[in-house]
Amino acid sequence: MAARGPPGAAMPGQEPEPEPGRCAHFVLRKRRFCRMIPAPGRRFCGEHGHEEEQNDRKRIPCPLDPKHTVYEDQLQKHLKKCNSREKPKPVYFVQDINAGLKDVVEIPEKQVPLSSLSLEELQNLIIKLKKASNGLELHLKEQILSHQALQEALSDPKNGESAFKHLKQQSSILGNMEKLHLLGPGRCFVEFGAGRGKLSHWVDIALENVENVQFLLVERATTRFKVDGKHKRRDSIFERLQVDIQHLCLNKVPILEKKKLPVVGIGKHLCGAATDLALRCLVESYTTSCDGEDEEPAPKRCRAAQTEEAPHKSAGNESTAEDRKPVAGIVIALCCHHKCDWTHYVGREFFKSIGLGPVEFHYFQRMSSWATCGMQETTSKVSTSEDSQDQTNDTEEHEHTLSRTASGSDTLQGILSVEERKEIGCLCKRLIDHGRIEYLQQQGYKAALQYYTEPAVSLENVLLTAVPNPPLIPEPTV
């Protein structure tokens, strides 16, 4: 029996024809006919209606998105319902609420690339880096844990190597959350940079028999193959917030306004500046009013002082920002320090205290990519595969970006060896992360960095954890 081609495909010696009831426009780029359905009695759909014989209606590019066209005489009607129109901002959108620096004087001008620095300039930067790193905790504690919620998935032979690595990381993140007593009832888990929502998915599995749990998945882009839609438990609610972290005011999210649950901020490989935006979102804008951009933030006070001055009110009274103590903990797997930005960085005061500024920060964040140059070979293999677009759903974002950053420093190979570059890159990462730790400590948190997985699983294997000091959620008594 002869093999049949796809619908609309031409047999040898025949002209290709559209599928029955489909548009007759042939899309050259896709080598097939348009699959839109034309109006009754028409051969072409609305997008390609200008090809219809005896059709005197003119189609023009949409002014909101020129990738599609519209009948000129229906332009005003189309603009009111076009998917590319500016939509009303959600109530929790507050412009630049977590952006950080607003004084443009302090923002450095565009710096020259590392490859353009002279040998003397590069050596001076490295001297400054090593001097600033003296006394810092450079050898982090290994906290490679696991959680029983993922044991079945980890032992499933159907999982490939990439899926297995992600599961190992998620298992360790949950293990660290459990060690900090953050997995429990009566709280809201906010996953920053949620993507498909896999981390929240496993937290929900771990809390299968726990009541009064809420999940907020923050992601600025639309995402395919989301897993949060699979959850049908009535006592576990998933809600997506499609907003940039920079503009997210958690105080105004309706479910948090209503339930006033303690928040646990989580993230798996939250790239660069997104980590700083998330930290500020949690420990600053969520504990202060979001009304008005010019409003001064509340003065910084230690957690113990807040506890003494503003004890918890009874459930019948309204809670204020002072006595709610809404952030129960923070657990974020860090990555892509080369994407950090001085404007958003929360550790600027720390940098200034050791005699460094935006210029040094710029070069240190670029040099931080040297710590993960080993990704370069892996990345090239992934990007050359035929279905690399689909693989982005199971591949961390940094695995696609690090090779480009790392390769930009190839001109320095004659100056520094690969091992020296990796060592310097690691110093840059630890220095940037230490600024985040100092920031959290000043805000009244007990913060720490630890290795949460092996380098063979992910070169970006550092986890930032923070809990209020004293803790918002008391440790369970045995």
N, C-alpha and C positions, 0 to 999 in steps of 0.2 A: 504494500500500500504506500503510495507516494506521500511524502511529508508535506504538510500544509504550512504555509507561512503565516505570519501574524495578520489580523484583520486589516484590510486595505492594501496589503502587499500585492505586488503584481507577479503573476506567474510568468515564466520565460516567454517572451514574445508578446506580452500584453502590457497595455498602459496601466499604471497604478490607478486605483479608484478609491474614493473615500468609503468609509464604513456606512452602511445604510442609516439614514437619519442623522448623519454627522456633517459637519462643515466641509466644503469642497476645497478649502484653501490648503495647499501643500506647504508645510513648514520645512524649508530647506535645511535649517540648522539641525532639526531633529529627524530629518529624512522620513517624515510620515505626514499624514493629513491631520489637520486640526480636529480635535475631538469634541469641540463645543457643539451644542445642538442649535441649529438655526430655527428661526420662526417658521410656522407652517407656511408652505408654499415658497420658501426661500431655499437657495442652495448654500448660502454662506451665513455664518453667525454674525452677531452684531459687530464684533471686532473686525471682521473682514468683509463687512457688508458693502464697502466701497467697490469691491470686485464684482458685485452683482450687476448684470446687464440692466440698462435702463434705470439705474439708481442714481438720481441726481442729488441725493443727500450727502453732504460733505462731512467727513470725519476728521477731527483734529486731535493732536496729542493733548492729554489731560494736563492742565497747568499744575496740578498737585503732584502728578507722577507721570512723566512723559513715556513711561514704559507701556502704557495702554492708551487707547484712543476713545473718543466719544463723538457722537453726532453733534455738530456745531449748534444745531437748533435746540438741543437738549442739554447744553452745557450747564446752565444754572441749576437745573433739576439734578444733574449728575453730581455737581459739587456738594450738594447737601447730603448725599449718601455715599460718596466715594470713600473707600476704605483707607485712602491716604490722607483724608482730611484730619486736621488737628482735633483730637478728641478732648473732652473735658478732663481736667486733671483730677485724680482721686483725692479724697479728703486728706489722705496722709502724705500728699506731695507738698513739700515746702522747699522752695528753690534754694539749693546750696546749703541746706541746714547742717550737713555734715562735712562741708567742703574744707573747713579749716581756715587757712591763711587768706585774708582778704586785702592785706596791704601789698599792693603790687610793687612797691619799692623794694621789698625783700625778695621778690621773685627774680632769680638770676636771668640774665640774657642767655640766648642760645649758646651753648658751649661747643667747642670744637670736638670732633670725635677723638676717642682714645688713640686711634692710629695716627693722628696728626700731632700728638704730643711729642716733645723732644725726650731723649733719654733722661736728661736731668729733671725735667718736669715730672716724668713718670716715677723716677726714684724718690723725688720729694713727696709725692702722693703716698707712696708705699711707706715711707718713713713716718708720715703723719698717721697713716692707718695703724701701723704697729704700735706707735706711741699711744694712740687712743684706745687700743685694744688691751693694753697692759692692765691687769687687775680684773678683767672681765672673765666670766665663767665661759671658757671656750670649749671645754670638754663636757658636753651635756650628758645627763644621766639617761641611760636606756630604760624606756618604759614601754617595751613591746608586749602588749597585753592582747587578750582575745575575749570574745563574748560568746556565750553559748547560743545566742540567737542566730549566729552565722555558721555554726558547726556543720549543719546539714548541707548548706550551700558550698562550704569549703571542701567537703568530701565528695561533691558531685563530680564524677568524671567527665560530664558533658561540658563543663566550663573550660574554656581555653586559657592560655597563659595570661592574656590581658585581663580577662574577667577574674581570674584567680588572684592577681595582684591587687585589683581594686577591692576584692572581698577581704583580703588580708589587712588592707589599710582600714577599711570600714570596721572590721572586727576589733582592731586595736583602738580606734577612736572610741568605739562604744565601751571597750574595756576601761579606757581612761576616764570616760564619763561616769561609769559605774564606780570607779575608785574614788571619784570626787563626790559621790552620792548625788549625782545630777539626774539619774534615771529614776523617776518616781511620779506619783500622781500630782495633780493640781499645779501644772506648769505649762508654759507655752514654749515650744522649741522653734526658734527662728533660724532657718537655714539660709545663709547668705551665699549668693552665687549658686543657687540650688541646681541649675541645669535640669536634668531629668528627675531630680528629687530622690536619688538612690540613698543618700545618707539618712534623710528623714524616714524613708521606707524601712530601713533596718532599725532605726530607733523605735518606730511604731511596732515592728515585730517584737522587739525586746520588751515593749510595754503592753503586750497582748492582753493581759488581765488587769490592766491599770485603768482607772477611771479619771475623767476630767483632764484630758490631755488635748492640747491644741497644737497644730503645726502651721507655721507661716513660711512659705517658700518664696524667697525674694530672688527674682531674676529679671533683668532688664530686657532681655530678648525673648521672643517667642521660641518655644522649645518643642521639638518633635520627640515622640516616643516617651512621653512622661509616664512615670510609674505611680504617681500619687492618685491617679484616677482609679486604680485597682483596689483602693482601700474602701471597704464597705462597712467597717465597724461604726456603730452609732455613737460610741463614746470617744471616738478619735476623729477629729475634724481636720481636713487639709484645706488650706486656702492659699492661693497663689497671689503674690503682689508683683505685678509687672511694673517695676519702677527701678531707676538707678539708685543704688544705696546712698549716693550723694544727696538725694532729695527725699529720703525716707524719714518721716517723723513717726516713730513707733507709738508715741503718745496718742496719735490721731487714728490709729487703726481701730475700727469699730469694735472688733472682738476683744481687744485689750482694754479699751475704754470700759467695756461692759463687764468683763470678768475680772480684770485687774490681777491676772495670773503672774507669778514670777516668771521671768524670761530666761531661757538658756540659749545663748547665741552659739551656733555651730557652723562649721564650714569645712569642706574638704578641698584643699588646694585652691584657696582664695587668693587670686593673683594680685601681687603688687599692692598698688594703692587701694584696691578694694578692701584689703585687710584693715588699713587705717580708717577708711570710711566706715567700715562696720564697727570698729572699736569706738569711734566717736559717736556713732549712731546709738550704741548700747549704753555707754557710760556717761555721755553728755546730754544729747538731745532727748533721750528717753526719760531722763530724770529731771529735766527742766521743761519749761513751757516752750512750745513751738510757735507761739503766736508772735508774729512780727520778726522780721529779719534783724532789726536793729536792737532787739532786746539783749541785754547783757546776760551771759550765762551765770548761773549760781556760783558763788565762790567755792573753791575747792576746800573740802574738809575731809579729815580722815573718817573712815567708816565707824570707828569706835565712838567718835564724837557725835556722829549722826545718831547712833543707837542710843546714847545717853540722853540727847536732847529731844529726840522724837520717837518715843516708843510706839509700837504698833497699836492702832486703834482697834476697837471691836469691830466685828463683821457688820454691825448695823450702821456704822458711821462711814462717811465718805473718806477715802484715803487721799492724801495730797502727795505731790511728787517727793516731798521730804520723807514721809513715813512709809511709803509703799515699798521701798527697797526692792525695785522690780527685777534687777538682774541677779539671778541666782548663780550664774556661771558662764564662762566663755571657753569654748574648745574649738580651736581653728588650726587646721593643717596649713602651714605656710608654703608659699611658692612664689616664683617669678619676682624676686627682689629687683630685677632689672626694670620692672614696670612700676616701681615706686615713683612717687612724685613729691618734691619738697613742699608744694602747695598743700597737699593733703596729709603729709607725714605727721604722726602724732608725737614723734620724738624730737621735734625741733629744739625744745628747751635743753634736752640732754646733749645734743650736738653742740649747741652754743656754750654749754657749761664746760666742755672740753676743748674749746677754742676752734670748733669747726663750724662751717656754714653751708649755704646752698651750693657753692661751687664744689666743695669737697664731696658733699652728698651726691651731686650729679655724677661725679666720676666713680665714687664707691658703688653706687647702684648699677652703673654700667659694668664695673669690674666684677660685681657679684655673680654674673653669669658664668664666669670662669670656673666656678665651683661645680657646675653641671655640664661642662663641655663634653663629658662622656655620652650625653644624650644625642650628640650630633649624628653618629652612625645609625642609631636606632630610628631617629626621626626620618632620615632619608629613605629608609626602607618603608616606613609607614606611608610617606607622602607619594611614593611612586606606585603604590598599589592601585588597581583599577577602581576599587570601591572606597577610596580614602575618605570621601565625603560622608559615607555611612559610618565609617569607623570613628568619626569624631564623637559619636555618642558614647563610645566606650574607651576613648583615649583622652587623657587629661590635656587641657589646653596648653600647658607648658611644654608638652612633648612636641608640639607643632611650632613653638616659637623660639625655643632655646637654641636650636641649631643656627638660626639666622643671627642671633645675638652673639653666639660664641664664635661663629665664623668671621664676624666683623673684627675680631682681635687677632686674626691669623697673622697680620703683619708684625705682631709683637713676638712671634715665635723665635725670632733670632735674639731677642733680649731676655725673655724668660722661658724657662722650661715648662712643659705641661704640668708637672707636679707643683712648681712654684706658682703657676697661675691658679691651680686648684686651691692651694693653700691660701692665697691672697683672696680668692673669691669667697672662700668660707669665712675668712676674717670679716669681709665686707658684710656678709649676711648676718653674722653674729652681732656686729656693731649696730646695724640697722634694727635688728630684733631687740637688742638691749635697750634701745631708745623706746621701743614699745613697752617693754617690761617696766621701765622707769615711769612711763606715763601711767600705766595701770596702777603701779604702787602709789603714785601721788594721788590717784583717784580713790584710794582706799581698798585696793584689791591685793590679794596674795597671788602673784603671777609667777609662772615658771615656763621654761623651755625644756623639751625632752625629745629624744629620738623615739618615735612611735612605731617605726618599721625599719627593716633592713635596707641598705642602699641598693641591694639587688632587686628589691621590690619597687622602690622609688628613690631617686636621688634627692628629691624634695621630701625629706623624711623627718622634718622637725614639726612638732606640735606645740602650739601656744595654749596654755591653760590659765584660767584666772577664776578665782572665787572671792566673794566679799570677805573682808577681814574685820570683824568676826563673820563667820559664814551666815548667809541668809537662811539656808536650810540646815538645821542641826544634824550631826551625824547620828545614825540610828544606834540606839543602845542595845547591847547584846544581852 
